[in-house]
Amino acid sequence: MLGHNAWANRRLIDVCSTLTDEQLDTGAEGTFGSIRDTLVHILESEQRYLFRLTEEQSDPPIQEGHWPGFEFLGSAPKRTADRYDRLVRKDDPGRRWPPS
C-alpha cells in the first residue's frame, strides 16, 4: 500500500510538472487552493503523519505555503516511502499510532 501511494504521488507530480504556470496557479471553489498548494499540502501532510509516528522531522521538510519546485517535490515520495518502510520493518510497538 505504501509503495503504491509513493508511486501515485510520483505520477501525480510527473503529470503536474507538464502544466503551465497559469494552470498550476489555478484553483477551484471547494478545493484546497491552487494545484501547487494542493501538491505541497499532500506531501507535507504525509511528512506530518510520519512525524506523529516517529517524532522525527523529515529532512529536508516540505513547508506549506512555500513552493519548493518539482525537482524537490519529485524526490519526496520516495523519501517518505523509505521512512515508512523502515518504520514498518522495525515493528516497534512503542512507535505505533495511536499509542496504546
C-alpha positions as CSV (number, residue, x, y, z in Angstrom):
1,M,0.0,0.0,0.0
2,L,2.8,2.4,0.9
3,G,4.6,1.6,-2.3
4,H,1.5,2.2,-4.3
5,N,1.0,5.5,-2.5
6,A,4.5,6.7,-3.4
7,W,4.0,5.6,-7.0
8,A,0.7,7.5,-7.2
9,N,2.2,10.7,-5.7
10,R,5.2,10.5,-8.0
11,R,2.9,10.0,-11.0
12,L,0.8,13.0,-9.9
13,I,3.9,15.1,-9.7
14,D,5.1,14.0,-13.1
15,V,1.8,14.8,-14.7
16,C,1.5,18.2,-13.0
17,S,5.1,19.1,-14.0
18,T,3.9,19.3,-17.6
19,L,1.3,22.1,-16.7
20,T,1.9,25.7,-17.4
21,D,2.4,28.2,-14.5
22,E,-1.1,29.6,-15.2
23,Q,-2.6,26.1,-14.8
24,L,-0.5,25.3,-11.7
25,D,-1.8,28.5,-10.1
26,T,-5.4,27.6,-10.9
27,G,-7.7,26.6,-8.1
28,A,-11.4,25.7,-8.0
29,E,-14.1,26.6,-5.5
30,G,-14.3,24.0,-2.7
31,T,-10.7,22.8,-3.2
32,F,-7.6,23.2,-1.1
33,G,-6.3,26.0,-3.3
34,S,-4.1,26.0,-6.4
35,I,-2.6,22.9,-7.9
36,R,0.8,23.9,-6.4
37,D,-0.8,24.4,-3.0
38,T,-2.5,21.0,-3.2
39,L,0.7,19.2,-4.2
40,V,2.6,20.7,-1.3
41,H,-0.3,20.0,1.1
42,I,-0.4,16.3,0.1
43,L,3.3,15.7,0.5
44,E,3.7,17.9,3.7
45,S,0.7,16.0,5.3
46,E,2.5,12.7,4.7
47,Q,5.6,14.1,6.4
48,R,3.4,15.3,9.3
49,Y,1.9,11.8,9.7
50,L,5.3,10.3,9.9
51,F,6.3,12.9,12.5
52,R,3.4,11.7,14.6
53,L,4.5,8.1,14.3
54,T,8.3,8.7,14.8
55,E,8.7,12.1,16.4
56,E,11.4,12.8,13.8
57,Q,11.2,15.6,11.3
58,S,11.7,15.0,7.6
59,D,15.0,16.1,6.2
60,P,14.5,18.3,4.3
61,P,11.0,19.2,5.3
62,I,8.3,20.4,3.0
63,Q,6.6,23.6,4.2
64,E,3.0,24.6,3.4
65,G,2.8,28.0,1.8
66,H,6.2,27.5,0.1
67,W,6.6,26.2,-3.4
68,P,9.9,24.2,-3.5
69,G,9.7,23.2,-7.2
70,F,9.1,20.0,-9.0
71,E,12.7,18.7,-8.6
72,F,12.4,18.8,-4.8
73,L,8.8,17.5,-4.7
74,G,9.7,14.7,-7.1
75,S,12.1,13.1,-4.6
76,A,9.7,13.5,-1.7
77,P,7.5,10.4,-2.3
78,K,10.5,8.0,-2.3
79,R,12.0,9.6,0.8
80,T,8.6,9.3,2.6
81,A,8.1,5.7,1.4
82,D,11.6,4.8,2.6
83,R,10.8,6.2,6.0
84,Y,7.5,4.3,6.2
85,D,9.3,1.2,5.1
86,R,11.9,1.5,7.9
87,L,9.1,2.1,10.4
88,V,7.1,-0.9,9.4
89,R,10.1,-3.2,9.2
90,K,11.2,-2.0,12.7
91,D,7.8,-3.1,14.1
92,D,8.4,-1.3,17.3
93,P,5.1,-1.3,19.2
94,G,6.1,1.8,21.1
95,R,6.1,3.8,17.9
96,R,2.7,2.7,16.6
97,W,0.0,5.3,16.2
98,P,-2.1,5.7,18.2
99,P,-0.1,4.6,21.2
100,S,-1.9,2.2,23.4
